[in-house]
Amino acid sequence: MIPKQVVSVFDLGYLGVEKDFPQQLSTLPYRRKRKLQLSEEEKEYNKMRSKKRIVIESMLSVD
């Protein structure tokens, strides 16, 4: 079990995680709405989040 104060970082493959585990803090990237573009702030947030996720994933994959 993950402590409640830890924020889990997910990609768009886990869209239902917030509904399945409402008590757990989690973050997902912004998703583009149909026929609408993401704002510059949303794009910047997704880019920053992606950079952090890549670092975390590479740390976890080291043997």
N, CA, C and O atoms as CSV, one atom per row, in Angstrom:
chain,resi,resn,atom,element,x,y,z
A,1,MET,N,N,0.847,-1.180,0.000
A,1,MET,CA,C,0.000,0.000,0.000
A,1,MET,C,C,0.893,1.244,0.000
A,1,MET,O,O,1.846,1.333,0.774
A,2,ILE,N,N,0.580,2.181,-0.857
A,2,ILE,CA,C,1.324,3.430,-0.973
A,2,ILE,C,C,0.789,4.416,0.061
A,2,ILE,O,O,-0.427,4.579,0.167
A,3,PRO,N,N,1.662,5.083,0.833
A,3,PRO,CA,C,1.185,6.081,1.800
A,3,PRO,C,C,0.364,7.173,1.105
A,3,PRO,O,O,0.640,7.526,-0.042
A,4,LYS,N,N,-0.646,7.706,1.801
A,4,LYS,CA,C,-1.558,8.685,1.219
A,4,LYS,C,C,-0.877,9.985,0.819
A,4,LYS,O,O,-1.350,10.650,-0.103
A,5,GLN,N,N,0.212,10.377,1.470
A,5,GLN,CA,C,0.864,11.644,1.151
A,5,GLN,C,C,1.762,11.550,-0.081
A,5,GLN,O,O,2.247,12.579,-0.551
A,6,VAL,N,N,2.003,10.350,-0.623
A,6,VAL,CA,C,2.821,10.161,-1.812
A,6,VAL,C,C,1.948,10.342,-3.052
A,6,VAL,O,O,0.871,9.754,-3.153
A,7,VAL,N,N,2.418,11.160,-3.991
A,7,VAL,CA,C,1.682,11.390,-5.232
A,7,VAL,C,C,2.199,10.423,-6.288
A,7,VAL,O,O,3.390,10.411,-6.598
A,8,SER,N,N,1.304,9.616,-6.838
A,8,SER,CA,C,1.663,8.680,-7.895
A,8,SER,C,C,1.588,9.389,-9.245
A,8,SER,O,O,0.627,10.109,-9.518
A,9,VAL,N,N,2.598,9.188,-10.085
A,9,VAL,CA,C,2.664,9.834,-11.395
A,9,VAL,C,C,2.345,8.783,-12.453
A,9,VAL,O,O,3.016,7.754,-12.540
A,10,PHE,N,N,1.321,9.047,-13.253
A,10,PHE,CA,C,0.874,8.102,-14.271
A,10,PHE,C,C,0.891,8.750,-15.645
A,10,PHE,O,O,0.924,9.975,-15.768
A,11,ASP,N,N,0.868,7.908,-16.687
A,11,ASP,CA,C,0.681,8.428,-18.033
A,11,ASP,C,C,-0.766,8.152,-18.449
A,11,ASP,O,O,-1.550,7.641,-17.649
A,12,LEU,N,N,-1.125,8.483,-19.683
A,12,LEU,CA,C,-2.515,8.362,-20.115
A,12,LEU,C,C,-2.998,6.920,-20.235
A,12,LEU,O,O,-4.186,6.693,-20.465
A,13,GLY,N,N,-2.124,5.957,-20.086
A,13,GLY,CA,C,-2.531,4.555,-20.082
A,13,GLY,C,C,-3.310,4.181,-18.833
A,13,GLY,O,O,-3.916,3.111,-18.778
A,14,TYR,N,N,-3.300,5.045,-17.838
A,14,TYR,CA,C,-3.955,4.778,-16.556
A,14,TYR,C,C,-5.090,5.758,-16.287
A,14,TYR,O,O,-5.234,6.238,-15.163
A,15,LEU,N,N,-5.894,6.062,-17.297
A,15,LEU,CA,C,-6.950,7.068,-17.162
A,15,LEU,C,C,-7.943,6.780,-16.042
A,15,LEU,O,O,-8.458,7.726,-15.446
A,16,GLY,N,N,-8.232,5.540,-15.733
A,16,GLY,CA,C,-9.221,5.218,-14.716
A,16,GLY,C,C,-8.690,5.147,-13.300
A,16,GLY,O,O,-9.456,4.891,-12.371
A,17,VAL,N,N,-7.397,5.369,-13.108
A,17,VAL,CA,C,-6.797,5.180,-11.786
A,17,VAL,C,C,-7.382,6.128,-10.736
A,17,VAL,O,O,-7.546,5.733,-9.582
A,18,GLU,N,N,-7.696,7.361,-11.110
A,18,GLU,CA,C,-8.249,8.307,-10.135
A,18,GLU,C,C,-9.640,7.878,-9.674
A,18,GLU,O,O,-10.012,8.108,-8.523
A,19,LYS,N,N,-10.403,7.261,-10.562
A,19,LYS,CA,C,-11.730,6.788,-10.193
A,19,LYS,C,C,-11.636,5.494,-9.372
A,19,LYS,O,O,-12.406,5.296,-8.431
A,20,ASP,N,N,-10.693,4.617,-9.730
A,20,ASP,CA,C,-10.538,3.346,-9.033
A,20,ASP,C,C,-9.955,3.506,-7.630
A,20,ASP,O,O,-10.301,2.749,-6.723
A,21,PHE,N,N,-9.070,4.489,-7.451
A,21,PHE,CA,C,-8.407,4.720,-6.166
A,21,PHE,C,C,-8.536,6.188,-5.769
A,21,PHE,O,O,-7.541,6.913,-5.785
A,22,PRO,N,N,-9.736,6.641,-5.413
A,22,PRO,CA,C,-9.938,8.067,-5.123
A,22,PRO,C,C,-9.176,8.567,-3.897
A,22,PRO,O,O,-8.902,9.763,-3.800
A,23,GLN,N,N,-8.829,7.690,-2.966
A,23,GLN,CA,C,-8.124,8.110,-1.761
A,23,GLN,C,C,-6.636,8.355,-2.016
A,23,GLN,O,O,-5.980,9.022,-1.216
A,24,GLN,N,N,-6.090,7.825,-3.121
A,24,GLN,CA,C,-4.665,7.978,-3.434
A,24,GLN,C,C,-4.435,9.234,-4.279
A,24,GLN,O,O,-5.142,9.464,-5.259
A,25,LEU,N,N,-3.451,10.037,-3.898
A,25,LEU,CA,C,-3.086,11.206,-4.694
A,25,LEU,C,C,-2.395,10.733,-5.976
A,25,LEU,O,O,-1.484,9.907,-5.927
A,26,SER,N,N,-2.824,11.252,-7.098
A,26,SER,CA,C,-2.204,10.868,-8.359
A,26,SER,C,C,-2.270,12.027,-9.346
A,26,SER,O,O,-3.107,12.920,-9.219
A,27,THR,N,N,-1.372,11.998,-10.334
A,27,THR,CA,C,-1.386,13.021,-11.370
A,27,THR,C,C,-1.392,12.352,-12.731
A,27,THR,O,O,-0.738,11.332,-12.947
A,28,LEU,N,N,-2.135,12.940,-13.630
A,28,LEU,CA,C,-2.189,12.506,-15.022
A,28,LEU,C,C,-1.919,13.717,-15.894
A,28,LEU,O,O,-2.208,14.844,-15.492
A,29,PRO,N,N,-1.370,13.504,-17.083
A,29,PRO,CA,C,-1.161,14.644,-17.979
A,29,PRO,C,C,-2.503,15.164,-18.495
A,29,PRO,O,O,-3.510,14.458,-18.464
A,30,TYR,N,N,-2.499,16.406,-18.969
A,30,TYR,CA,C,-3.689,16.949,-19.599
A,30,TYR,C,C,-3.919,16.228,-20.915
A,30,TYR,O,O,-2.970,15.860,-21.608
A,31,ARG,N,N,-5.162,16.032,-21.247
A,31,ARG,CA,C,-5.522,15.353,-22.476
A,31,ARG,C,C,-6.240,16.330,-23.386
A,31,ARG,O,O,-7.077,17.111,-22.932
A,32,ARG,N,N,-5.917,16.289,-24.667
A,32,ARG,CA,C,-6.544,17.179,-25.625
A,32,ARG,C,C,-8.002,16.787,-25.817
A,32,ARG,O,O,-8.316,15.614,-26.019
A,33,LYS,N,N,-8.881,17.765,-25.754
A,33,LYS,CA,C,-10.306,17.540,-25.989
A,33,LYS,C,C,-10.556,17.482,-27.492
A,33,LYS,O,O,-9.779,18.014,-28.285
A,34,ARG,N,N,-11.633,16.841,-27.864
A,34,ARG,CA,C,-11.971,16.713,-29.275
A,34,ARG,C,C,-12.085,18.086,-29.928
A,34,ARG,O,O,-12.823,18.949,-29.452
A,35,LYS,N,N,-11.366,18.277,-30.997
A,35,LYS,CA,C,-11.355,19.508,-31.793
A,35,LYS,C,C,-10.831,20.732,-31.050
A,35,LYS,O,O,-11.001,21.851,-31.534
A,36,LEU,N,N,-10.207,20.559,-29.904
A,36,LEU,CA,C,-9.611,21.667,-29.160
A,36,LEU,C,C,-8.143,21.351,-28.889
A,36,LEU,O,O,-7.783,20.201,-28.635
A,37,GLN,N,N,-7.316,22.359,-28.945
A,37,GLN,CA,C,-5.891,22.202,-28.653
A,37,GLN,C,C,-5.637,22.470,-27.172
A,37,GLN,O,O,-6.417,23.156,-26.511
A,38,LEU,N,N,-4.542,21.924,-26.663
A,38,LEU,CA,C,-4.130,22.233,-25.302
A,38,LEU,C,C,-3.602,23.658,-25.246
A,38,LEU,O,O,-3.032,24.158,-26.217
A,39,SER,N,N,-3.794,24.303,-24.111
A,39,SER,CA,C,-3.231,25.639,-23.937
A,39,SER,C,C,-1.715,25.515,-23.766
A,39,SER,O,O,-1.202,24.422,-23.530
A,40,GLU,N,N,-1.013,26.622,-23.885
A,40,GLU,CA,C,0.441,26.602,-23.705
A,40,GLU,C,C,0.808,26.152,-22.292
A,40,GLU,O,O,1.801,25.447,-22.109
A,41,GLU,N,N,0.022,26.548,-21.297
A,41,GLU,CA,C,0.288,26.138,-19.908
A,41,GLU,C,C,0.126,24.635,-19.754
A,41,GLU,O,O,0.925,23.991,-19.075
A,42,GLU,N,N,-0.902,24.070,-20.379
A,42,GLU,CA,C,-1.129,22.630,-20.296
A,42,GLU,C,C,-0.012,21.871,-21.004
A,42,GLU,O,O,0.451,20.846,-20.504
A,43,LYS,N,N,0.424,22.361,-22.156
A,43,LYS,CA,C,1.536,21.734,-22.873
A,43,LYS,C,C,2.807,21.773,-22.036
A,43,LYS,O,O,3.534,20.782,-21.963
A,44,GLU,N,N,3.080,22.914,-21.401
A,44,GLU,CA,C,4.278,23.054,-20.565
A,44,GLU,C,C,4.203,22.118,-19.363
A,44,GLU,O,O,5.200,21.492,-19.003
A,45,TYR,N,N,3.031,22.015,-18.739
A,45,TYR,CA,C,2.837,21.104,-17.613
A,45,TYR,C,C,3.109,19.660,-18.047
A,45,TYR,O,O,3.826,18.932,-17.360
A,46,ASN,N,N,2.540,19.245,-19.183
A,46,ASN,CA,C,2.747,17.884,-19.679
A,46,ASN,C,C,4.219,17.619,-19.976
A,46,ASN,O,O,4.722,16.532,-19.693
A,47,LYS,N,N,4.909,18.599,-20.542
A,47,LYS,CA,C,6.322,18.434,-20.866
A,47,LYS,C,C,7.156,18.281,-19.587
A,47,LYS,O,O,8.027,17.415,-19.511
A,48,MET,N,N,6.887,19.125,-18.586
A,48,MET,CA,C,7.617,19.064,-17.321
A,48,MET,C,C,7.357,17.721,-16.623
A,48,MET,O,O,8.276,17.098,-16.091
A,49,ARG,N,N,6.111,17.297,-16.634
A,49,ARG,CA,C,5.717,16.036,-16.019
A,49,ARG,C,C,6.396,14.854,-16.700
A,49,ARG,O,O,6.852,13.920,-16.040
A,50,SER,N,N,6.457,14.906,-18.021
A,50,SER,CA,C,7.075,13.837,-18.794
A,50,SER,C,C,8.559,13.710,-18.463
A,50,SER,O,O,9.079,12.602,-18.333
A,51,LYS,N,N,9.235,14.843,-18.328
A,51,LYS,CA,C,10.661,14.816,-17.989
A,51,LYS,C,C,10.887,14.156,-16.633
A,51,LYS,O,O,11.825,13.376,-16.472
A,52,LYS,N,N,10.036,14.462,-15.661
A,52,LYS,CA,C,10.170,13.848,-14.332
A,52,LYS,C,C,9.878,12.354,-14.397
A,52,LYS,O,O,10.570,11.556,-13.763
A,53,ARG,N,N,8.849,11.971,-15.165
A,53,ARG,CA,C,8.466,10.568,-15.261
A,53,ARG,C,C,9.576,9.744,-15.905
A,53,ARG,O,O,9.836,8.617,-15.483
A,54,ILE,N,N,10.225,10.291,-16.915
A,54,ILE,CA,C,11.308,9.576,-17.586
A,54,ILE,C,C,12.451,9.296,-16.615
A,54,ILE,O,O,13.014,8.202,-16.613
A,55,VAL,N,N,12.794,10.284,-15.792
A,55,VAL,CA,C,13.867,10.110,-14.800
A,55,VAL,C,C,13.475,9.022,-13.805
A,55,VAL,O,O,14.288,8.156,-13.483
A,56,ILE,N,N,12.262,9.060,-13.326
A,56,ILE,CA,C,11.798,8.050,-12.354
A,56,ILE,C,C,11.819,6.661,-12.969
A,56,ILE,O,O,12.289,5.712,-12.341
A,57,GLU,N,N,11.310,6.529,-14.202
A,57,GLU,CA,C,11.277,5.230,-14.849
A,57,GLU,C,C,12.671,4.682,-15.098
A,57,GLU,O,O,12.890,3.480,-14.948
A,58,SER,N,N,13.625,5.537,-15.477
A,58,SER,CA,C,14.968,5.030,-15.716
A,58,SER,C,C,15.644,4.630,-14.418
A,58,SER,O,O,16.457,3.706,-14.410
A,59,MET,N,N,15.327,5.301,-13.322
A,59,MET,CA,C,15.900,4.918,-12.030
A,59,MET,C,C,15.360,3.556,-11.600
A,59,MET,O,O,16.088,2.752,-11.017
A,60,LEU,N,N,14.083,3.298,-11.888
A,60,LEU,CA,C,13.476,2.046,-11.480
A,60,LEU,C,C,13.913,0.875,-12.352
A,60,LEU,O,O,13.885,-0.269,-11.899
A,61,SER,N,N,14.312,1.133,-13.583
A,61,SER,CA,C,14.670,0.040,-14.495
A,61,SER,C,C,16.127,-0.381,-14.376
A,61,SER,O,O,16.530,-1.340,-15.035
A,62,VAL,N,N,16.925,0.289,-13.571
A,62,VAL,CA,C,18.338,-0.071,-13.385
A,62,VAL,C,C,18.406,-1.351,-12.546
A,62,VAL,O,O,17.762,-1.461,-11.502
A,63,ASP,N,N,19.195,-2.309,-13.021
A,63,ASP,CA,C,19.341,-3.591,-12.285
A,63,ASP,C,C,20.298,-3.508,-11.160
A,63,ASP,O,O,20.517,-4.498,-10.462
